Amino acid sequence: MRTGGLLGTAFALAAVATGASALARRAPASRSAASLAAEIREQDIAFFQRRVAAEPEGALDLVQLGALYLERFGQLGAEADALDAEASARRSLANRATRNAAAWQLLAAALLGQHRFVEARDAAERLVALDSDAPGAQAVLGETLLELGEYAGADRIFKSLTAWRYDPALAPRYARWLELRGRAGEARALLEAARETLAHSDPPRPERLAWYELRLGELALRFGALPEARRRLDAGLALLPGNWRLLAARARLALAGGDYPLAIALGDSSLARHLDPATLALVGDAWRARGDTAQAAEYFRGMEAATQAPRGGFHRAWYLALLDHDRRVPEVLAAVQRDLLTRRDVYGYDLLAWALFKSGRPAEARQAMARALAWGGEDPLLHAHARAIGVER
């Protein structure tokens, strides 16, 4: 999941302009905070759409509209919103070529959300050129370098940002850097501190709080801390009961804990909101664990079909799901090799190693896995793959 950049951008752009939010003061008290926030966002989108239509030559309104599209993309996962955010940023830049750092930041985040990392780096470099002293601009560039595997450059940037790491616009990106550099404990502590700061803001934002619970829950789940993962993910679902990402993460936790009926129920609930191939694979795994191979096969076929739909960018979670289920291995291997031409990061080499291993090429798989481990990452998935391939004992 890629949401760190979206959250940081949401924080950074929130002050660019104010929306038409009087609805918040008129809403009945019985409305949930999450549904109210979603309705306010729709009202604000409509408000800025009208402003942009009335004054198409403006710049700031387009940035605010794009930020709202990007926020909705982070919640609902509809790629049309990421494309609309990109279009808004480009229109803003066309209207104002100078002194428009916010539009470059929006553009970089929209491209990151679409997994168009080379273009995102170019936008981030333009942002830094306009505002080189701003820690937020540096963090955006650092994030794109992390995604591309340009770790030396990312290290220089994030080390220089240590004093600002608790800033809401920086904390998610800084934590991602810590995690990738083998400092997952520090990443967790930073995310917890940022979450507490946000919880005491006025007014607290349920969607942003839920994002932190999701991030912390996924981190705990990845490292096998199942009770902590449950606490975090349940807290996130209490804030956003229908969020597809939280439902999918909670389904993964249920599967890890052996509660297969719950994994199926939560996974299906997530899929009803957003068709995600990795979640289809998860539900299939739960049915297979229950002994129903026919139902499992249906979900695995659905996973294959969903990954063949026209999408933008490279989605590694989908390819990992295909490899884990021995589906379309030659095609995935070719896609991973193409991706590594521009994105030579830890997880790219891990995925290459796994695809080579699944292709019956163990010697090459071990070489790729050694490159994935070279940066000292702690992710248990990397080390599980390394053991299966024969790099670790």
C-alpha positions in Angstrom: 0.0 0.0 0.0 1.1 3.4 -0.8 -0.4 6.1 1.3 2.4 7.8 3.1 2.8 10.4 0.4 -0.9 11.0 0.1 -1.2 11.7 3.8 1.7 14.1 3.9 0.4 15.9 0.9 -3.0 16.2 2.5 -1.5 17.8 5.6 0.7 20.1 3.6 -2.0 21.3 1.2 -4.7 21.7 3.8 -3.9 25.3 4.4 -3.7 26.3 0.8 -7.4 27.3 0.7 -10.5 26.8 2.8 -13.4 24.8 1.7 -17.2 25.3 1.9 -17.4 23.5 5.2 -20.4 25.2 6.9 -22.2 21.8 6.6 -20.1 20.6 9.5 -21.7 23.1 11.8 -25.3 22.2 10.6 -25.0 18.4 10.7 -27.1 16.4 13.3 -25.1 15.2 16.2 -26.2 11.6 15.4 -24.1 11.5 12.3 -20.8 9.6 12.6 -17.6 11.7 12.3 -16.4 9.5 9.3 -19.6 9.9 7.3 -19.8 13.6 8.1 -16.1 14.1 6.9 -16.9 12.2 3.7 -20.0 14.4 3.1 -18.0 17.6 3.8 -15.4 16.4 1.3 -18.0 15.9 -1.4 -19.4 19.3 -0.7 -16.0 20.9 -0.9 -15.2 19.1 -4.2 -18.4 20.5 -5.6 -17.6 23.9 -4.2 -14.1 24.0 -5.8 -15.4 22.6 -9.1 -17.7 25.5 -9.4 -15.0 28.0 -8.5 -12.6 26.4 -11.1 -15.4 26.5 -13.7 -16.1 30.2 -13.0 -12.4 31.1 -13.0 -10.5 28.6 -15.1 -7.4 30.7 -15.3 -6.7 30.4 -11.5 -4.1 28.3 -9.8 -4.9 27.9 -6.0 -8.4 26.6 -6.4 -7.1 23.9 -8.8 -4.6 22.8 -6.2 -7.2 22.6 -3.5 -9.5 20.7 -5.8 -6.7 18.3 -6.6 -5.9 17.8 -3.0 -9.5 16.8 -2.3 -9.4 14.3 -5.2 -6.2 12.9 -3.8 -7.7 12.6 -0.3 -10.7 10.7 -1.8 -8.4 8.5 -3.8 -6.6 7.5 -0.5 -9.9 6.6 1.0 -11.8 4.9 -1.8 -9.0 3.7 -4.1 -10.6 4.9 -7.4 -7.8 5.6 -9.8 -10.0 8.2 -11.6 -9.4 10.4 -8.5 -5.6 10.1 -8.8 -5.9 11.0 -12.5 -8.1 14.0 -11.7 -5.7 15.1 -9.0 -2.9 15.0 -11.6 -4.9 16.9 -14.1 -5.7 19.6 -11.6 -2.1 20.0 -10.7 -1.1 20.2 -14.4 -3.8 22.8 -15.1 -2.7 24.9 -12.1 0.9 24.8 -13.4 -0.2 25.8 -16.8 -2.0 28.8 -15.4 0.9 29.8 -13.1 4.3 28.5 -14.0 6.2 30.4 -11.2 5.6 30.5 -7.4 3.4 27.4 -7.5 5.2 24.9 -5.3 1.9 23.5 -4.0 1.0 22.4 -7.5 4.3 20.6 -7.9 3.8 18.9 -4.6 0.3 17.8 -5.6 1.6 16.5 -8.9 4.3 14.5 -7.3 1.8 12.9 -4.9 -0.7 12.1 -7.6 2.1 10.4 -9.7 3.3 8.5 -6.6 -0.3 7.3 -6.1 -0.3 5.9 -9.7 3.1 4.3 -9.2 4.6 6.5 -11.9 7.8 7.0 -9.8 10.2 8.4 -12.4 7.8 11.2 -13.2 7.1 11.7 -9.5 10.8 12.2 -8.9 10.9 14.8 -11.7 8.0 16.7 -10.2 9.7 16.5 -6.8 12.9 17.9 -8.2 11.0 20.9 -9.6 9.4 21.4 -6.2 12.8 21.4 -4.5 14.1 23.8 -7.1 11.3 26.3 -6.2 11.5 25.8 -2.4 14.9 24.2 -1.6 14.9 25.2 2.1 11.4 23.7 2.9 11.7 20.4 4.8 8.4 19.2 3.3 9.7 19.7 -0.3 12.9 17.7 0.6 10.8 14.9 2.1 8.7 14.6 -1.0 11.9 14.2 -3.1 13.3 11.7 -0.5 10.1 9.6 -0.8 10.5 9.3 -4.5 14.1 8.4 -4.2 13.2 5.6 -1.7 10.6 4.2 -4.2 13.2 4.2 -7.0 15.9 2.5 -4.8 18.2 5.5 -4.9 19.0 5.0 -1.2 22.2 7.1 -1.0 20.3 10.2 -2.1 17.3 9.4 0.2 19.7 8.8 3.1 21.2 12.3 2.7 17.8 13.9 2.6 16.2 12.2 5.5 19.3 12.5 7.7 19.1 16.2 7.1 15.4 16.2 8.2 15.9 14.6 11.6 15.0 17.8 13.5 11.6 18.0 11.6 10.7 14.4 11.7 7.6 15.0 14.0 6.1 17.4 11.5 2.8 15.9 10.3 3.8 16.4 6.7 7.1 14.6 7.2 6.5 11.9 9.8 5.0 9.3 7.5 7.7 9.7 5.0 10.5 9.7 7.6 9.0 6.6 9.2 9.0 4.9 5.8 12.7 5.7 5.5 13.4 4.3 9.0 11.6 1.1 8.2 13.4 0.5 4.9 16.8 1.2 6.6 16.3 -1.5 9.2 14.9 0.7 12.0 11.4 -0.5 12.3 11.2 0.1 16.0 12.0 3.8 15.5 9.5 4.0 12.7 6.8 2.6 15.0 7.6 5.1 17.8 7.6 8.0 15.3 4.2 7.0 13.9 2.8 6.6 17.4 4.0 10.1 18.4 2.6 11.6 15.2 -0.7 9.8 15.8 -1.0 11.2 19.4 -0.3 14.7 18.1 -3.0 14.4 15.6 -5.5 12.9 18.1 -5.1 16.1 20.2 -5.6 18.5 17.3 -8.7 20.6 17.1 -10.8 19.2 15.5 -9.3 15.7 15.2 -9.7 14.2 11.7 -11.0 10.6 11.8 -9.7 9.7 8.3 -6.2 10.8 9.2 -6.3 9.1 12.6 -7.5 5.9 10.9 -4.6 6.1 8.5 -2.1 6.0 11.4 -4.0 3.1 12.9 -3.8 1.2 9.6 -0.1 1.9 9.2 0.7 0.9 12.8 -1.5 -2.2 12.5 0.1 -3.3 9.2 3.6 -2.8 10.8 2.6 -4.9 13.8 1.1 -7.6 11.6 4.2 -7.8 9.4 6.3 -8.4 12.4 4.0 -11.0 14.0 2.7 -8.8 16.8 -0.9 -10.0 16.3 -2.6 -8.6 19.5 -1.1 -5.1 18.7 -2.2 -5.4 15.1 -5.7 -6.3 16.2 -5.8 -3.3 18.6 -4.7 -0.9 16.0 -6.8 -2.2 13.1 -10.0 -2.4 15.3 -9.3 1.2 16.4 -9.1 2.2 12.7 -12.3 0.4 11.8 -14.1 2.1 14.8 -13.2 5.4 13.1 -13.9 4.3 9.5 -16.0 1.2 9.6 -16.3 0.9 5.8 -12.8 1.6 4.7 -11.6 -1.1 2.3 -8.0 -0.9 3.2 -8.7 -1.4 6.9 -11.1 -4.2 6.2 -8.5 -5.9 4.0 -5.8 -5.5 6.6 -8.1 -6.9 9.3 -8.9 -9.9 7.0 -5.1 -10.5 6.7 -4.9 -10.5 10.5 -7.8 -13.0 10.8 -6.1 -15.3 8.2 -2.8 -15.1 10.1 -4.6 -16.0 13.3 -6.5 -18.9 11.8 -9.9 -17.4 11.9 -10.9 -18.3 8.4 -14.6 -17.4 8.5 -13.8 -13.9 9.7 -11.1 -13.5 7.1 -13.6 -14.4 4.4 -16.3 -12.1 5.8 -13.9 -9.1 6.1 -12.2 -9.8 2.8 -15.6 -9.9 1.0 -16.7 -6.7 2.7 -13.5 -5.0 1.5 -14.0 -6.4 -2.0 -17.5 -5.1 -2.1 -16.0 -1.6 -1.8 -12.9 -2.0 -3.9 -11.8 -4.9 -6.2 -8.2 -5.5 -5.1 -6.4 -8.6 -6.5 -4.4 -9.1 -3.3 -7.6 -9.3 -1.3 -9.1 -11.7 -3.7 -6.0 -14.0 -3.2 -6.4 -13.6 0.6 -10.0 -14.7 0.6 -9.1 -17.6 -1.7 -6.4 -18.6 0.8 -9.0 -18.6 3.6 -11.4 -20.8 1.6 -8.6 -23.2 0.8 -7.6 -23.3 4.5 -11.2 -24.3 5.3 -10.9 -27.1 2.7 -13.2 -25.6 0.1 -10.9 -25.8 -3.0 -13.7 -25.0 -5.4 -14.5 -21.6 -3.7 -10.7 -20.9 -3.4 -10.3 -21.5 -7.2 -13.1 -19.0 -7.9 -11.2 -16.3 -6.0 -7.9 -17.2 -7.5 -9.4 -16.9 -11.0 -10.9 -13.6 -10.0 -7.4 -12.5 -8.9 -6.0 -13.3 -12.3 -8.7 -11.5 -14.1 -8.4 -8.4 -12.0 -4.6 -8.1 -12.5 -5.2 -8.2 -16.3 -7.5 -5.1 -16.2 -6.0 -1.9 -17.6 -4.4 -0.1 -14.8 -1.7 2.5 -14.5 1.7 1.7 -13.1 3.3 -1.4 -11.5 1.5 -3.0 -8.6 3.8 -5.3 -6.7 1.3 -6.6 -4.3 -0.7 -8.1 -7.2 2.4 -9.7 -8.7 3.4 -11.2 -5.4 -0.1 -12.7 -5.0 0.2 -14.2 -8.5 3.7 -15.7 -7.7 2.5 -17.0 -4.3 -0.2 -18.9 -6.2 2.0 -20.0 -9.1 0.0 -18.0 -11.6 1.3 -16.4 -14.8 4.9 -16.7 -13.5 6.7 -16.0 -16.8 4.6 -12.9 -17.4 5.3 -11.6 -13.8 9.0 -12.3 -14.2 9.1 -10.2 -17.4 7.2 -7.4 -15.7 9.5 -7.4 -12.7 12.6 -7.3 -15.0 11.1 -4.3 -16.9 10.3 -2.5 -13.6 13.9 -2.9 -12.4 15.2 -0.9 -15.4 14.1 2.2 -13.5 13.2 1.1 -10.0 16.0 -0.8 -8.3 14.9 -1.0 -4.7 14.8 -3.7 -2.1 11.4 -5.0 -2.9 12.0 -5.0 -6.6 15.0 -7.3 -6.1 13.0 -9.4 -3.6 10.2 -9.8 -6.2 12.8 -10.7 -8.9 14.3 -13.3 -6.6 10.9 -14.8 -5.9 9.9 -14.8 -9.6 13.2 -16.5 -10.5 12.7 -19.1 -7.8 9.2 -19.8 -9.0 10.6 -20.1 -12.5 13.0 -22.9 -11.4 16.2 -20.7 -11.6 17.5 -20.9 -8.0 21.0 -19.7 -8.6 19.8 -16.5 -10.2 17.2 -16.2 -7.4 19.9 -16.3 -4.7 21.9 -13.6 -6.5 18.8 -11.3 -6.6 17.9 -12.1 -3.0 21.4 -11.1 -1.9 20.9 -7.7 -3.5 17.5 -7.4 -1.7 19.1 -8.1 1.7 22.1 -5.9 1.1 20.5 -2.8 2.7 19.8 -4.5 6.0 16.0 -4.4 5.9 14.2 -6.1 8.7 10.9 -7.0 6.9 10.1 -10.7 7.8 8.8 -11.3 4.3 12.3 -10.6 2.8 13.8 -13.1 5.2 11.1 -15.7 4.6 11.8 -15.5 0.9 15.6 -15.7 1.6 15.1 -18.9 3.7 12.9 -20.5 1.0 15.5 -19.6 -1.7 18.4 -20.9 0.4 20.2 -17.6 1.1 19.5 -17.8 4.9 19.1 -20.7 7.3 
